[in-house]
């Protein structure tokens, strides 16, 4: 099914999302015709808007978004999928921080947002550019690095790229966060390294930690360490969950992560 698009009003080419990339993005998740992790996703949206100094409407409550998505998404027949949601600033205020906001979202349907996609991905490091590790690096805002990385991946027959930060350590992939499995240890790049804040990933690793299924460790990870991992998982808020099958000449397994994500999926 083709993606479905919704907006809070008529899209205007003068809006600042179009002109300046003045927008923040989050994802909400529908599973078995119900919203899951909606509270975590909502608070991430509010935190992202505050970081971008957006004027948050009083109507933007959790109940408001639950009502919108139930009416416009679930009641229209979407049983499983990702709602990629954007809030953008309009051009109607005396100052930018006083300008109103509008929203736009699209729905990507899939069988189950908590399943690992069947085809493993091929990634590679990209060294021409890096991503920052400041306050705004952790939220989903306009990123020319992601655009460059997407084109680089397409031109080199890759599925995604691995970005390094200015210290030449692993930050994230173009579409999400990376988890590196070695034995019973799962290493995750710290947010201070440039990794995204990810409600989806945080829910997963919290489940693993609470059930003693893996030792979760936040790390500063140099580029070479990606080759030492036994398995690698990519968790993307906007696209879903993927195993990484190959980086350069190194191939990776996927069975352990499949077991862990299956246990997580059954917990809902």
PLY file of the C-alpha trace (Angstrom):
ply
format ascii 1.0
element vertex 268
property float x
property float y
property float z
element edge 267
property int vertex1
property int vertex2
end_header
0.00 0.00 0.00
1.27 3.48 -0.81
2.14 5.83 2.02
-0.67 8.01 3.34
-0.11 11.67 4.13
-1.88 13.98 6.56
-1.41 17.61 7.59
-2.96 20.01 10.10
-3.70 22.52 7.34
-2.92 23.43 3.74
0.80 23.16 3.11
2.23 26.58 2.28
5.49 26.94 0.35
6.28 29.82 2.73
6.42 27.54 5.76
9.83 27.31 7.39
10.10 23.55 6.97
10.20 24.11 3.22
12.42 27.20 3.27
14.76 26.52 6.19
14.34 22.94 7.33
12.81 24.36 10.52
11.10 21.18 11.64
11.46 18.36 14.13
10.56 14.73 13.49
9.47 11.85 15.68
7.81 8.53 14.98
4.78 6.91 16.55
4.10 3.20 16.24
0.94 1.22 15.48
0.85 -2.49 16.28
-2.22 -4.71 16.06
-4.38 -1.59 15.57
-3.09 0.03 18.77
-0.56 2.73 19.55
2.46 1.40 21.40
5.13 3.43 23.22
2.98 6.47 22.57
3.85 8.15 25.86
7.60 7.81 25.27
7.23 9.10 21.70
5.09 12.02 22.85
7.61 13.14 25.47
10.38 12.87 22.88
8.35 15.15 20.60
7.89 17.70 23.38
11.60 17.60 24.25
12.57 18.02 20.60
10.27 21.02 20.18
11.68 22.64 23.32
15.25 22.15 22.09
14.31 23.91 18.85
12.61 26.72 20.83
9.25 26.01 19.23
6.02 27.46 20.57
4.21 24.38 21.86
0.42 24.74 21.61
-1.58 24.01 24.74
-3.61 21.56 22.66
-0.55 19.36 22.07
-1.32 16.87 24.80
-0.78 13.13 24.71
-4.56 12.69 24.56
-4.72 14.99 21.52
-2.26 12.89 19.54
-3.87 9.64 20.67
-7.21 10.96 19.40
-5.76 12.14 16.06
-3.97 8.88 15.35
-6.86 6.69 16.44
-9.28 8.61 14.23
-7.09 9.32 11.20
-4.89 6.22 11.16
-6.24 3.24 13.09
-9.94 3.78 12.32
-9.00 4.09 8.65
-7.72 0.54 8.67
-4.01 0.79 9.48
-3.17 -2.13 11.76
0.64 -2.06 11.72
2.99 0.70 10.73
5.09 3.72 11.57
3.68 7.25 11.74
6.51 9.59 10.76
5.42 12.87 12.31
6.82 16.37 11.73
6.09 19.65 13.48
7.24 22.74 11.61
7.33 26.43 12.41
5.14 28.88 10.52
6.04 32.44 9.53
3.39 34.35 11.47
5.03 35.50 14.68
6.80 38.67 15.73
9.75 36.44 16.62
10.50 32.87 15.63
9.91 31.57 19.14
6.41 33.11 19.11
5.44 31.77 15.69
2.73 29.12 15.52
3.44 25.56 14.45
1.71 23.08 12.18
2.17 19.39 11.66
2.45 16.90 8.84
2.79 13.13 8.93
2.97 10.09 6.73
2.16 6.48 7.45
4.41 3.61 6.40
2.56 0.33 6.72
4.40 -2.93 7.46
3.61 -6.35 8.89
4.93 -5.69 12.39
7.04 -2.73 13.50
8.83 -4.95 16.05
9.96 -7.61 13.56
13.47 -7.51 12.16
13.23 -6.96 8.41
14.06 -10.12 6.51
16.90 -8.83 4.34
20.14 -7.96 6.16
21.68 -4.61 5.24
25.06 -3.80 3.79
26.73 -0.74 5.32
30.05 1.03 5.12
31.82 3.82 6.94
31.74 7.24 5.32
34.75 9.43 5.99
34.19 12.46 3.75
31.89 14.05 6.31
31.02 13.52 9.96
28.10 14.32 12.24
28.23 16.59 15.25
27.67 15.57 18.86
25.94 18.62 20.32
22.49 19.22 21.83
20.70 19.07 18.48
22.56 16.02 17.14
20.40 13.69 19.22
17.03 14.78 17.79
15.70 14.34 14.30
16.08 17.71 12.64
17.16 18.73 9.14
20.47 17.01 8.40
22.35 17.59 5.15
24.71 14.86 6.32
21.87 12.34 6.08
21.04 13.48 2.55
24.68 13.18 1.48
24.93 9.79 3.14
21.79 8.50 1.43
23.13 9.51 -1.98
26.55 8.03 -1.18
24.88 4.75 -0.20
22.83 4.62 -3.39
25.83 5.34 -5.60
27.89 2.62 -3.90
25.20 -0.08 -3.77
24.86 0.18 0.00
21.76 0.24 2.17
23.07 2.87 4.60
26.26 4.45 5.90
27.92 4.67 9.30
28.72 8.20 10.39
31.64 9.10 12.61
31.77 12.13 14.89
34.57 14.75 14.81
36.62 12.48 17.12
36.47 9.72 14.48
34.29 7.50 16.67
31.03 5.84 15.61
27.97 8.06 16.08
25.11 6.38 14.21
23.88 5.25 10.82
22.09 7.57 8.45
18.66 6.28 9.42
19.11 5.24 13.03
21.21 3.80 15.83
23.58 0.85 15.81
23.88 -1.87 18.45
26.98 -4.08 18.48
26.77 -7.57 20.01
29.89 -9.27 21.39
29.12 -12.34 23.51
26.50 -11.26 26.05
27.46 -7.58 25.77
25.59 -5.10 23.59
27.57 -1.94 22.99
25.72 1.23 22.02
27.33 4.56 21.06
26.64 7.20 23.70
24.30 10.08 22.86
27.24 12.38 23.57
28.94 10.69 20.60
26.17 11.84 18.23
23.69 8.96 18.49
19.99 9.68 18.17
17.60 9.65 21.09
15.38 6.70 20.17
12.27 5.67 22.13
12.16 2.46 20.09
15.73 1.49 20.95
15.38 2.57 24.58
12.32 0.35 24.98
14.25 -2.59 23.53
17.38 -2.23 25.65
15.32 -1.55 28.80
13.49 -4.83 28.20
16.81 -6.68 27.78
18.26 -5.11 30.92
15.22 -5.80 33.11
15.10 -9.43 32.03
18.89 -9.98 32.28
19.06 -11.04 28.64
22.14 -8.97 27.81
24.67 -6.63 29.36
23.90 -3.20 27.88
26.87 -0.85 27.77
27.12 2.67 26.37
30.51 3.17 24.80
32.81 5.39 22.82
33.36 3.10 19.84
36.19 3.58 17.38
35.52 2.73 13.75
37.59 -0.48 13.81
35.44 -1.96 16.58
32.56 -2.42 14.15
34.62 -5.24 12.63
34.92 -7.00 16.02
31.18 -7.38 16.55
29.51 -10.76 16.10
26.16 -9.22 15.19
24.95 -5.67 14.51
21.40 -4.35 14.74
20.15 -1.09 13.25
17.09 0.44 14.91
15.48 3.18 12.86
12.56 5.17 14.21
11.36 5.95 10.70
11.96 2.62 8.95
12.01 -0.15 11.56
14.51 -2.75 12.73
17.22 -4.35 10.57
20.10 -6.75 11.01
23.39 -5.69 9.44
24.80 -8.45 7.27
27.97 -6.89 5.90
30.40 -4.01 6.41
33.13 -4.02 3.79
34.53 -7.57 3.71
33.21 -8.59 7.14
29.92 -10.48 7.39
27.83 -10.74 10.53
25.37 -13.21 11.99
21.85 -12.34 13.13
20.47 -15.27 15.15
21.12 -13.90 18.64
19.54 -10.53 17.90
16.60 -12.34 16.29
16.08 -14.26 19.53
16.29 -11.09 21.63
13.91 -9.08 19.44
11.46 -12.00 19.33
11.38 -12.12 23.14
10.84 -8.34 23.18
8.06 -8.57 20.60
6.23 -11.23 22.64
6.33 -8.99 25.73
3.81 -6.54 24.23
0 1
1 2
2 3
3 4
4 5
5 6
6 7
7 8
8 9
9 10
10 11
11 12
12 13
13 14
14 15
15 16
16 17
17 18
18 19
19 20
20 21
21 22
22 23
23 24
24 25
25 26
26 27
27 28
28 29
29 30
30 31
31 32
32 33
33 34
34 35
35 36
36 37
37 38
38 39
39 40
40 41
41 42
42 43
43 44
44 45
45 46
46 47
47 48
48 49
49 50
50 51
51 52
52 53
53 54
54 55
55 56
56 57
57 58
58 59
59 60
60 61
61 62
62 63
63 64
64 65
65 66
66 67
67 68
68 69
69 70
70 71
71 72
72 73
73 74
74 75
75 76
76 77
77 78
78 79
79 80
80 81
81 82
82 83
83 84
84 85
85 86
86 87
87 88
88 89
89 90
90 91
91 92
92 93
93 94
94 95
95 96
96 97
97 98
98 99
99 100
100 101
101 102
102 103
103 104
104 105
105 106
106 107
107 108
108 109
109 110
110 111
111 112
112 113
113 114
114 115
115 116
116 117
117 118
118 119
119 120
120 121
121 122
122 123
123 124
124 125
125 126
126 127
127 128
128 129
129 130
130 131
131 132
132 133
133 134
134 135
135 136
136 137
137 138
138 139
139 140
140 141
141 142
142 143
143 144
144 145
145 146
146 147
147 148
148 149
149 150
150 151
151 152
152 153
153 154
154 155
155 156
156 157
157 158
158 159
159 160
160 161
161 162
162 163
163 164
164 165
165 166
166 167
167 168
168 169
169 170
170 171
171 172
172 173
173 174
174 175
175 176
176 177
177 178
178 179
179 180
180 181
181 182
182 183
183 184
184 185
185 186
186 187
187 188
188 189
189 190
190 191
191 192
192 193
193 194
194 195
195 196
196 197
197 198
198 199
199 200
200 201
201 202
202 203
203 204
204 205
205 206
206 207
207 208
208 209
209 210
210 211
211 212
212 213
213 214
214 215
215 216
216 217
217 218
218 219
219 220
220 221
221 222
222 223
223 224
224 225
225 226
226 227
227 228
228 229
229 230
230 231
231 232
232 233
233 234
234 235
235 236
236 237
237 238
238 239
239 240
240 241
241 242
242 243
243 244
244 245
245 246
246 247
247 248
248 249
249 250
250 251
251 252
252 253
253 254
254 255
255 256
256 257
257 258
258 259
259 260
260 261
261 262
262 263
263 264
264 265
265 266
266 267
